Amino acid sequence: MIAEPVAKSGANKISLKRHSKEVLSCVDKMLCALGPYIDEKTKQSVRRAAIYHDLGKAAEGMQKAILHGKQWDFRHELLSAAILLAVGMGEIDPLAVIAVLTHHKSLDDQILQDCAGINVMPENEQSFILNWQRKAMELAKYWDWIGEFIQRSDSNKGEIMRSKLPESPKCLPDVRDFCKKMLEQFKCNEMTSISEGSRPYIISRGLLMAADHLASSGIGAPIVELTPRQIDLRPFQKIVGSHKGSAVLEAPTGSGKTRAAITWALNNRKAGERIFYVLPYQASINAMAKTLSEKNGFGFGDDAVGVIHHNALLHEFRQHFDEEADNYEQAEQIARERTDQTRQFYRPIKVITPYQILKLLFGCKRFEMGLAEMLGGLVIFDEIHAYDPHVTALIEVTLSRLQSLGVRYLFMSATLPDFLKNRLFECVPNLAEFKVNGCDDWERKLLQTARHKLHLLDRRLEDMVKDIIEASNKGTVLVVCNRIEQAKKLFYEIRKHEKSTFLLHGGFTAEDRLKKEQNLFSELGSRSPACKILVATQVVEVSLDISFDTIFTEIAPVDDLLQRFGRVNRVYELDRPADVYVATSFDEDKLRWVYDLERLKLTIDTAPNGECLVPEIESKWVHDVYFNGYLLKELDKYNRAKDAFDRVVRNLKPLHEGSDEEFYNLFDTLPVLPAELFQRYQEAVEQRRYLIAAQTFISLPRSTYHRLCQDGAIRCENVSDHKLLVVQRHYDSEIGLTDEQATLPPAII
């Protein structure tokens, strides 16, 4: 008796039969979760693709490659697709055939095309046919097994399919004509972007790849059911939560928008649709995931909730790494497993940045998997007002394009300008609108309570050191600068008078930033700062759940100012509105590179100076500043981004390899290694502690990077065949990067 072919070798050897059944099981679970949004024909195609997708692995050459850990000189999916063509599926079910054909490589992949013989010259025709037949004959050993597997796996048509198989695999048709037909079909406009024509192909390829990844990695079938703990709801939360369809919610900070949003998402689930909670900043994403998963939060559990952003792997690693116990290997394994599970079609709740959705429409690698998972998705955009015109334009294009996938949205903000709200209504049809309007005593008190009292001061922030020191004698003080260099200089000056002064900005390594944030709090779980004065940049606007007694800040656009004020008297712990001071005099030549000066002038001119900032006054201030929408420069930036991205999305081709380059050009920072940390980085790499090595980098704005390049302070180094940028400037764990020169260790140079 011939042994069964294998799909995976090693200690955990898995048979091809078992793997195929596990993939089919994952597909069935996905179809159960997304069933209301997929037609029956496409469902049948995806199931058929799951059954047939790896049958080509039964070829002897592939079996030897699997068992000995080597590469085969052919593509097994071509033989799998040929089996489907042999039983007549080329005309009956091209969706299944193309999903099988492209479940590893895209249709335009050169290796796949070479093996398929798409570009064979006439003089090489006979040679290709002979080679194809040789490869097909490698299935001979398991040909009867393949027939039996097909018969048993397809309860409806298995026997018929087996009867259609040729007696010998030598007679399997090659896939050239089918590939050429598909390539030609996808040249027409009806098959680009997320259109009615391309949608079934996106779904079939996306779900098969997702199921194959889940089964191959041992993750298993995706989670569908959600069981949160019971939470009491306020009247407005019940109203929003019971609404079916997309909506926009305006509610003051502290009103419980998140509770309303999650109730809305759960109520709008028809089956197992995925929930995407979108936030603009990584730090707030990490905090929200904790709130959603923990028992004293929403109680969904760690398995159901995950984060996806650029540093998600490092975030997971830091949750499990104990420096004293030195459990690196264990922490890395857990972090990689959790990150992989979240990026796969596994967790039903994902807390993400908008870039994780945008990258799908840029056509980044295997974008069909992500788009398939978004079928019927429930997308919560928290702080929708927080994006600049460029990113807002990209989001608006995305909102419109994802309509064809049945996606529903809830947009939330404490202060949403009318012009942005109107744009949302244009992008999303039948958008309902909700506000907290004081329908009970608690809401009325919320709307009438002010946490802050505004004071505009016609002085430079740098000239207010004496005021800051005096305020620190009465309570804790937050000082917010708009530039890192400004924050460093002010920190040095204040530190001369008050030793209990901390500095926080975005120019620290990930490791130092985490330690700083942890050391900021007086005790675990407390919002009280451990220092008297914190000097920070914009990073404090969203990154910390901390509460100071007062703030001194340089002028910024109104929405940014309100975010900064949110770090003062955070939960009404003072028995009065906290005084918040805004320095309205500034260096125009330096600040024009950070904010639009006209927007700053509007913020100053319309500010309710001397007033207590109840929600209504805050909202009016925002609306006054943005009364005419974007300024000319902002509008130009918005229009150019929208036109360019619209072209990108219109040219999106399912089954084809996309380009990641355009997507990554969105980001304005570069990872750079301080010279004094080079040796530590190198040692970590040599010890294969890659996540320790990754924490030694700082993020440099491109403008700073180019200036340092001109000064000759940037070097390109190579460690273990990996190129990295090294900055030859002194790095201090308390201050960050300085202007003092630093060099690489002599052994490196």
C-alpha positions in Angstrom: 0.0 0.0 0.0 1.4 3.4 -1.0 1.7 5.9 1.8 -0.2 9.2 1.6 1.5 12.3 0.1 2.5 14.9 2.6 2.0 18.6 2.7 4.5 19.4 5.5 7.5 17.4 6.8 9.5 17.5 10.0 8.5 16.7 13.5 5.0 17.8 12.9 4.5 16.0 9.6 1.1 16.7 8.0 -0.5 14.7 5.3 -1.8 16.4 2.2 -5.2 15.0 3.0 -5.2 16.5 6.5 -3.9 19.9 5.2 -6.6 20.1 2.5 -9.3 19.2 4.9 -8.1 21.9 7.4 -8.0 24.5 4.6 -11.6 23.5 3.7 -12.6 23.7 7.3 -11.2 27.3 7.5 -13.0 28.2 4.3 -16.3 26.9 5.7 -15.8 29.0 8.8 -15.1 32.1 6.7 -18.1 31.5 4.5 -20.2 31.2 7.6 -18.8 34.5 8.9 -19.2 36.4 5.6 -22.1 34.4 4.1 -24.6 37.2 3.7 -22.2 39.1 1.4 -21.1 36.2 -0.9 -23.3 34.6 -3.6 -23.8 30.8 -3.7 -21.8 30.3 -6.9 -18.7 32.1 -5.4 -19.1 30.0 -2.2 -19.0 26.8 -4.2 -16.0 28.0 -6.1 -14.0 28.8 -2.9 -14.9 25.4 -1.4 -13.8 23.7 -4.7 -10.6 25.6 -4.7 -9.8 24.5 -1.1 -10.3 20.9 -2.1 -8.0 21.0 -5.2 -5.5 23.8 -4.3 -2.6 21.5 -3.2 -3.2 18.3 -5.2 -0.2 19.2 -7.3 2.0 18.7 -4.2 1.5 14.9 -4.8 4.1 15.1 -7.6 7.2 13.0 -6.7 9.5 16.0 -7.2 7.5 18.1 -4.8 7.2 15.3 -2.3 11.0 14.9 -2.3 11.4 18.6 -1.9 9.0 18.7 1.1 10.7 15.7 2.8 14.2 17.0 2.3 13.5 20.7 2.8 14.5 21.7 -0.7 13.0 23.7 -3.5 11.3 22.0 -6.5 12.0 23.4 -9.9 8.3 23.7 -10.8 5.1 25.2 -9.3 2.7 22.7 -7.7 -0.3 25.0 -8.2 0.0 24.7 -12.0 -0.6 20.9 -11.7 -3.5 21.5 -9.2 -5.1 23.9 -11.7 -4.5 21.4 -14.5 -6.5 18.8 -12.6 -9.4 21.2 -12.4 -9.1 22.0 -16.1 -9.1 18.2 -16.8 -12.4 17.7 -15.1 -14.0 20.6 -17.1 -13.8 23.4 -14.6 -12.1 25.9 -17.0 -15.5 26.9 -18.4 -17.8 25.8 -15.5 -15.8 27.3 -12.6 -12.9 29.6 -13.7 -13.1 31.2 -10.2 -11.9 28.0 -8.6 -9.2 27.4 -11.2 -7.8 31.0 -11.0 -7.9 30.9 -7.2 -5.9 27.7 -7.1 -3.5 29.0 -9.8 -2.7 32.2 -7.8 -2.9 31.1 -4.2 0.9 31.5 -3.9 2.0 33.6 -6.9 0.2 36.4 -8.7 -1.0 35.9 -12.3 1.7 38.2 -13.7 4.5 36.6 -11.6 7.5 35.8 -13.9 8.3 32.4 -12.3 4.7 31.3 -12.5 4.5 32.4 -16.1 7.7 30.7 -17.1 6.6 27.4 -15.6 3.2 27.7 -17.2 4.9 28.3 -20.6 3.0 31.5 -21.3 5.9 33.1 -23.1 7.3 30.0 -24.9 8.7 30.8 -28.3 7.5 28.6 -31.2 10.9 26.9 -31.6 10.7 25.8 -27.9 7.1 24.5 -28.1 8.0 20.8 -28.3 10.5 21.1 -25.5 7.9 22.7 -23.3 5.2 20.1 -24.0 7.7 17.3 -23.2 8.7 19.0 -19.9 5.0 19.6 -19.0 4.2 15.9 -19.5 7.2 14.9 -17.4 6.1 17.1 -14.6 2.5 15.8 -14.9 3.7 12.2 -14.9 5.3 12.8 -11.5 1.7 12.6 -10.2 1.4 9.0 -11.4 2.4 7.4 -8.1 -0.5 9.1 -6.3 -2.9 9.4 -9.2 -5.4 6.8 -7.8 -5.1 8.5 -4.4 -5.9 11.9 -6.0 -9.0 10.4 -7.7 -10.2 8.9 -4.4 -9.6 12.1 -2.5 -11.6 14.1 -5.0 -14.5 11.6 -4.8 -14.6 11.6 -1.0 -14.1 15.4 -0.5 -16.8 16.6 -2.8 -20.0 15.1 -1.5 -22.1 16.5 -4.4 -20.0 15.9 -7.5 -17.0 14.0 -6.3 -17.8 10.8 -8.2 -18.6 12.7 -11.4 -15.3 14.6 -11.1 -13.3 11.5 -10.5 -14.8 9.9 -13.6 -13.7 12.8 -15.7 -10.1 12.5 -14.7 -7.9 11.1 -17.5 -6.5 7.6 -17.0 -3.0 9.0 -16.8 -1.7 12.3 -15.6 0.3 12.5 -18.8 -2.9 13.6 -20.4 -3.4 16.6 -18.1 -3.9 19.8 -20.2 -1.3 22.6 -19.7 -2.6 25.8 -18.3 -1.3 28.2 -20.9 -4.5 29.0 -22.7 -6.4 29.5 -19.4 -3.7 31.9 -18.1 -3.6 33.9 -21.3 -7.4 34.1 -21.3 -7.4 35.4 -17.7 -4.6 37.9 -18.4 -6.5 39.2 -21.4 -9.7 39.4 -19.3 -8.1 41.5 -16.7 -7.0 44.1 -19.2 -10.5 45.5 -19.4 -11.7 48.3 -17.1 -14.6 46.2 -15.8 -12.1 43.9 -14.0 -10.0 46.6 -12.3 -10.4 48.1 -8.8 -13.3 46.7 -6.7 -15.9 46.4 -9.4 -18.8 44.0 -9.9 -16.7 42.0 -12.3 -13.6 41.8 -10.2 -15.3 41.3 -6.8 -15.8 37.4 -7.1 -12.1 37.1 -8.0 -11.0 39.2 -5.1 -13.1 37.1 -2.7 -12.1 33.7 -4.1 -8.4 34.3 -4.2 -8.4 36.2 -0.9 -10.3 33.6 1.1 -8.3 30.7 -0.3 -5.0 32.4 0.5 -6.3 33.3 4.0 -7.5 29.8 4.7 -4.2 28.3 3.4 -2.2 30.6 5.7 -4.3 29.8 8.7 -4.0 26.0 8.2 -0.3 26.0 7.2 0.7 28.1 10.3 -1.3 25.9 12.6 -3.5 28.8 13.8 -6.7 27.0 12.9 -10.2 28.2 11.9 -11.0 31.9 12.5 -12.9 33.1 15.5 -16.5 34.1 14.6 -18.5 34.4 17.8 -18.0 37.4 20.2 -19.0 37.3 23.9 -18.4 40.6 25.6 -19.3 41.2 29.2 -22.7 42.9 29.9 -22.3 46.7 30.1 -25.0 49.2 31.2 -25.8 51.7 28.5 -26.7 55.4 28.7 -29.7 56.6 26.6 -27.6 58.0 23.7 -25.5 54.8 23.6 -28.7 52.7 23.2 -29.9 55.0 20.4 -26.6 54.8 18.5 -26.2 51.1 19.2 -29.6 50.2 17.9 -29.1 52.0 14.5 -28.7 49.7 11.5 -26.3 51.0 8.9 -23.6 53.8 8.8 -23.7 56.8 11.1 -21.7 59.7 12.5 -21.6 60.4 16.2 -20.6 63.7 17.8 -20.1 63.4 21.6 -17.9 65.1 24.2 -14.8 63.6 25.5 -15.7 61.3 28.4 -19.2 60.6 27.2 -18.7 57.0 26.4 -18.4 57.0 22.5 -16.5 53.7 22.6 -19.3 51.9 24.4 -21.8 53.3 21.9 -19.5 52.2 19.0 -19.0 48.6 20.1 -22.8 48.3 20.8 -23.4 49.6 17.3 -20.9 47.1 15.8 -22.3 44.1 17.6 -25.9 45.0 16.7 -25.0 45.4 13.0 -23.4 41.9 12.7 -25.5 39.6 10.7 -23.1 36.7 11.0 -19.4 36.9 11.8 -18.4 40.2 10.1 -15.1 41.6 11.3 -14.9 44.8 13.4 -12.2 47.3 12.6 -11.6 50.0 15.2 -9.5 52.8 13.5 -7.5 55.3 15.4 -4.9 57.8 14.2 -2.0 57.0 16.6 -0.2 53.8 17.6 -0.3 54.6 21.3 -4.0 55.1 21.4 -4.4 51.9 19.4 -2.5 49.9 22.0 -4.6 51.4 24.8 -7.9 50.7 23.0 -7.0 47.1 22.4 -6.3 46.7 26.1 -9.7 48.3 26.9 -11.5 46.0 24.5 -9.9 42.8 25.6 -9.6 43.1 29.4 -12.3 41.9 31.8 -12.6 45.3 33.5 -13.1 46.8 30.0 -15.3 45.1 27.4 -14.1 41.6 28.1 -13.7 40.3 24.6 -10.5 38.5 25.6 -7.0 38.5 24.1 -7.9 35.9 21.5 -10.6 38.1 19.9 -8.7 41.4 19.9 -5.5 42.4 18.2 -3.6 45.4 17.0 -2.2 46.1 13.5 0.2 49.0 12.9 3.8 49.5 11.9 5.2 48.5 15.3 2.6 45.9 16.2 5.3 43.2 16.6 7.4 45.3 19.0 4.2 46.2 20.9 3.4 42.5 21.4 7.0 41.7 22.3 7.1 44.4 25.0 3.9 43.0 26.5 5.6 39.7 27.2 9.4 40.4 27.6 10.7 40.5 31.1 14.2 42.0 31.1 15.1 40.6 34.5 14.0 37.1 33.7 15.5 37.4 30.2 12.7 35.4 28.6 13.6 36.7 25.1 12.9 33.5 23.1 9.5 32.9 24.8 8.5 36.6 24.4 9.5 36.7 20.7 7.6 33.5 19.9 4.4 34.7 21.6 4.8 38.1 19.9 5.3 36.6 16.4 2.4 34.2 16.9 0.0 36.9 18.1 1.0 39.3 15.4 0.6 36.7 12.7 -2.8 35.7 14.1 -4.0 39.3 14.0 -2.7 39.9 10.5 -4.5 36.7 9.3 -8.2 36.2 9.1 -8.4 35.0 12.7 -9.3 37.7 15.2 -12.7 39.3 14.8 -11.7 42.6 16.3 -8.7 44.5 15.0 -7.6 47.9 16.3 -5.7 49.6 13.5 -4.4 52.8 11.9 -6.2 53.9 8.7 -3.0 53.0 6.8 -3.8 49.3 7.2 -6.9 49.8 5.1 -5.3 52.2 2.7 -2.5 49.8 1.9 -5.1 47.3 0.5 -6.1 49.8 -2.2 -2.5 50.6 -3.0 -2.3 47.0 -4.1 0.2 45.9 -1.5 1.2 42.2 -1.5 -1.8 39.9 -1.2 -4.3 42.7 -0.9 -7.1 40.4 -1.8 -6.8 38.7 1.6 -7.5 42.0 3.4 -10.3 43.1 1.0 -12.0 39.7 1.4 -11.9 40.0 5.2 -13.5 43.5 4.9 -16.7 42.0 3.3 -19.6 43.4 5.3 -17.0 44.9 7.8 -17.9 47.2 10.6 -15.4 50.1 10.6 -15.3 52.5 13.5 -13.4 55.7 12.8 -12.6 57.3 16.1 -11.2 60.8 16.1 -12.1 61.1 12.4 -11.2 64.8 12.5 -7.5 64.1 13.4 -6.1 63.6 9.9 -4.3 66.2 7.7 -5.8 67.0 4.3 -3.6 64.5 2.4 -4.6 61.5 4.6 -8.3 62.7 4.7 -8.4 62.6 0.9 -7.1 59.0 0.9 -9.6 58.0 3.5 -12.5 59.5 1.5 -11.5 57.7 -1.7 -11.4 54.5 0.4 -14.8 55.0 2.0 -16.4 55.3 -1.5 -14.6 52.3 -3.0 -15.3 49.9 -0.1 -19.1 50.5 -0.5 -19.2 47.6 -3.0 -18.0 45.2 -0.2 -20.9 46.1 2.0 -18.8 47.9 4.5 -20.6 50.0 7.2 -19.0 52.9 9.1 -19.4 54.7 12.3 -17.5 58.0 12.5 -16.9 59.6 15.9 -15.5 62.9 17.1 -15.9 65.3 20.0 -15.4 68.2 17.6 -16.2 67.5 14.0 -16.1 70.6 11.6 -19.1 70.9 9.4 -17.1 70.8 6.2 -15.6 67.4 7.1 -19.0 66.1 8.1 -20.5 67.2 4.8 -17.7 65.3 3.0 -18.5 62.1 4.9 -22.2 62.5 3.8 -21.0 62.7 0.2 -18.8 59.6 0.5 -21.3 57.3 2.4 -24.9 57.2 1.3 -27.7 57.2 3.9 -25.4 58.3 6.8 -27.4 58.8 10.0 -26.3 61.6 12.4 -26.3 61.4 16.2 -25.4 63.8 19.0 -25.4 63.9 22.8 -28.2 66.3 23.4 -28.8 66.1 27.2 -31.7 63.7 27.3 -31.0 62.8 31.0 -29.4 64.4 34.1 -26.0 62.8 33.4 -25.9 64.1 29.8 -27.0 67.5 30.9 -24.3 67.7 33.5 -21.7 66.5 31.0 -22.7 69.3 28.5 -22.6 71.9 31.2 -19.3 71.0 32.9 -16.1 72.6 31.9 -12.7 70.9 32.6 -10.7 73.9 31.4 -10.5 77.7 31.4 -8.7 79.2 28.5 -6.0 81.9 28.8 -4.3 83.3 25.7 -1.0 85.0 26.5 0.8 87.3 24.0 4.2 85.9 24.9 6.6 83.3 23.6 6.5 79.9 25.4 10.3 80.2 26.0 9.7 83.4 28.0 7.3 81.7 30.4 9.8 79.7 32.4 9.1 81.7 35.6 5.3 81.2 35.3 5.8 77.5 34.7 8.0 77.2 37.9 5.5 79.1 39.9 2.7 76.9 38.7 4.7 73.8 39.6 4.7 75.0 43.2 0.9 74.6 43.3 0.5 71.4 41.2 1.7 69.4 38.3 2.4 71.2 35.0 2.4 70.0 31.3 4.5 72.1 28.9 3.9 71.3 25.2 6.2 72.5 22.4 5.7 72.2 18.6 9.3 71.2 17.8 11.8 68.8 19.4 14.6 71.3 19.5 12.4 73.8 21.2 11.4 71.2 23.8 15.0 70.3 24.5 16.0 73.9 25.1 13.0 74.6 27.3 13.7 71.4 29.2 17.3 72.4 29.9 16.1 75.9 31.1 13.4 74.5 33.4 15.6 71.8 34.8 17.9 74.5 36.2 15.1 75.5 38.5 13.1 72.3 39.0 14.8 68.9 39.1 11.6 67.0 38.9 11.2 67.7 35.2 10.9 65.0 32.5 11.3 65.3 28.7 9.2 63.4 26.2 9.2 63.6 22.4 9.2 61.4 19.3 13.0 61.3 18.9 13.8 58.5 21.4 14.4 54.8 20.7 11.4 52.6 21.2 13.0 51.1 24.3 13.7 54.5 25.9 10.3 55.9 24.9 8.6 53.0 26.7 10.7 53.4 29.8 10.0 57.1 29.9 6.3 56.6 29.6 6.3 54.0 32.4 8.4 56.2 34.7 6.0 59.1 34.1 3.3 57.7 36.4 3.4 57.9 40.2 2.1 54.3 40.5 0.8 51.5 38.3 -2.8 52.2 37.1 -2.6 55.9 38.2 -3.2 58.9 36.0 -1.1 61.1 38.4 2.4 62.1 37.0 5.5 61.1 38.9 7.2 64.5 38.0 6.2 68.0 38.7 6.8 69.2 35.2 6.7 67.3 31.9 8.1 69.1 28.8 6.8 67.3 25.7 6.0 67.7 22.0 2.8 66.7 20.2 3.3 63.1 21.2 1.6 63.8 24.4 -1.7 64.8 22.7 -2.8 61.2 22.3 -0.2 58.9 23.7 -0.8 58.9 27.5 -3.7 58.5 29.8 -2.3 61.0 32.3 -3.7 64.0 34.0 -1.9 67.3 35.0 -3.2 70.2 36.9 -2.4 72.8 34.3 -0.7 73.3 30.9 1.5 75.9 29.1 1.5 75.3 25.4 2.6 77.1 22.3 -0.2 77.9 19.8 -1.4 75.1 17.5 -4.6 74.5 15.5 -7.7 74.4 17.6 -8.2 70.6 17.3 -4.6 70.0 18.4 -5.0 72.4 21.4 -8.1 70.6 22.6 -6.2 67.3 22.5 -3.4 68.8 24.6 -5.9 70.2 27.1 -7.3 66.7 27.3 -4.2 65.7 29.4 -5.2 68.2 32.1 -8.0 67.6 34.6 -8.7 64.6 32.6 -11.5 63.0 34.6 -12.7 66.2 36.3 -10.5 65.4 39.4 -10.1 69.1 40.3 -13.0 70.8 41.9 -12.8 73.6 39.3 -12.0 74.1 35.7 -8.2 73.9 35.2 -6.4 76.9 33.8 -4.9 76.2 30.4 -2.4 78.8 29.0 -1.6 79.3 25.3 1.4 81.2 24.2 0.3 83.1 21.0 3.7 84.7 20.1 6.0 82.4 18.1 8.8 82.2 15.6 7.0 82.3 12.3 10.0 81.1 10.2 10.2 77.9 12.3 6.6 77.2 12.9 5.5 77.6 9.3 7.1 74.2 8.7 4.9 72.6 11.3 1.5 74.3 10.9 -0.3 76.5 8.4 0.2 80.1 9.8 -3.2 81.1 8.6 -4.8 78.3 10.5 -3.0 79.4 13.7 -4.2 83.0 13.2 -7.8 81.8 12.8 -7.4 79.7 16.0 -6.2 82.8 17.9 -8.8 85.2 16.4 -11.8 83.0 17.3 -10.6 81.7 20.7 -13.0 82.1 23.6 -10.3 83.7 25.7 -11.1 83.8 29.4 -14.0 81.4 29.1 -14.7 78.0 30.6 -14.6 75.5 27.9 -17.9 73.6 28.1 -18.5 71.2 25.1 -20.7 73.7 23.3 -18.0 76.4 23.4 -15.3 74.0 22.3 -17.4 72.8 19.4 -18.2 76.4 18.3 -14.5 77.3 18.4 -13.7 74.4 16.1 -16.5 75.3 13.7 -15.4 78.9 13.6 -11.8 78.0 12.8 -12.9 75.6 10.0 -16.0 77.6 8.9 -14.7 77.9 5.3 -13.2 74.4 5.2 -9.7 73.9 4.0 -7.4 76.8 3.3 -6.0 77.2 -0.2 -2.8 75.4 0.5 -4.7 72.6 2.4 -7.2 72.3 -0.4 -4.5 72.0 -3.0 -2.9 69.3 -1.0 -6.2 67.5 -0.5 -7.2 67.7 -4.2 -3.8 66.4 -5.5 -3.8 63.5 -3.1 -7.4 62.6 -3.9 -6.8 62.7 -7.7 -3.6 60.7 -7.5 -5.1 58.0 -5.2 -8.2 57.7 -7.2 -6.0 56.9 -10.2 -4.2 54.3 -8.2 -7.4 52.6 -7.0 -8.9 52.7 -10.5 -5.9 50.8 -11.8 -5.9 48.2 -9.0 -5.7 44.8 -10.6 -6.8 41.7 -8.7 -4.6 38.6 -9.1 -1.7 40.8 -10.1 1.3 41.8 -8.1 0.9 45.3 -6.6 3.7 47.7 -5.6 4.4 48.5 -1.9 6.6 51.5 -2.8 3.8 54.1 -3.4 2.3 53.1 0.0 5.5 53.4 2.0 6.2 56.8 0.4 3.3 58.1 2.5 5.4 58.1 5.6 7.6 61.1 6.4 10.1 59.4 8.7 13.1 57.1 8.3 14.5 54.6 10.9 18.0 55.6 11.8 20.5 54.0 14.3 22.5 56.3 16.6 26.2 55.6 16.2 26.7 54.9 19.9 24.0 52.2 19.8 25.6 50.4 16.7 27.6 47.9 18.8 24.5 47.0 20.8 22.5 46.6 17.6 25.2 44.4 16.1 25.5 42.2 19.2 21.7 41.7 19.3 21.7 40.7 15.6 24.6 38.2 16.2 22.6 36.7 19.1 19.5 36.6 16.8 17.7 38.9 19.2 16.2 40.8 16.4 13.4 42.5 18.3 16.0 43.9 20.8 17.9 45.2 17.8 14.8 46.8 16.4 14.3 48.9 19.5 17.6 50.7 19.1 16.4 52.9 16.2 15.0 56.4 16.3 12.6 57.9 13.7 14.0 60.9 11.9 11.8 63.3 9.8 13.0 63.3 6.2 13.8 67.0 6.4 16.1 66.3 9.4 17.6 63.3 7.6 18.5 65.4 4.5 20.0 68.1 6.7 22.2 65.6 8.5 23.2 64.1 5.1 24.4 67.5 4.0 26.4 67.7 7.2 28.0 64.3 6.5 26.4 62.9 9.6 24.7 59.9 8.0 26.5 56.7 7.0 25.2 53.5 5.4 26.4 50.4 7.1 25.8 46.7 6.5 25.1 44.2 9.3 24.4 40.5 8.3 23.6 41.6 4.7 21.1 44.1 6.0 21.6 47.8 5.1 20.9 50.4 7.8 21.4 54.2 8.2 23.6 55.3 11.1 23.6 58.9 12.4 26.9 60.2 13.8 25.4 62.4 16.5 25.4 61.9 20.3 22.3 60.1 21.6 21.2 60.6 25.2 18.5 58.4 26.7 17.2 61.4 28.7 17.5 64.0 25.9 17.4 62.2 22.6 19.6 63.0 19.6 21.9 66.0 20.2 24.1 68.2 17.9 27.2 66.8 19.5 29.2 64.6 17.1 29.5 60.9 17.7 31.4 58.3 15.7 31.2 54.5 15.2 33.4 52.3 17.3 36.9 52.0 15.9 36.5 48.3 15.2 33.5 49.1 12.9 35.2 52.0 11.1 
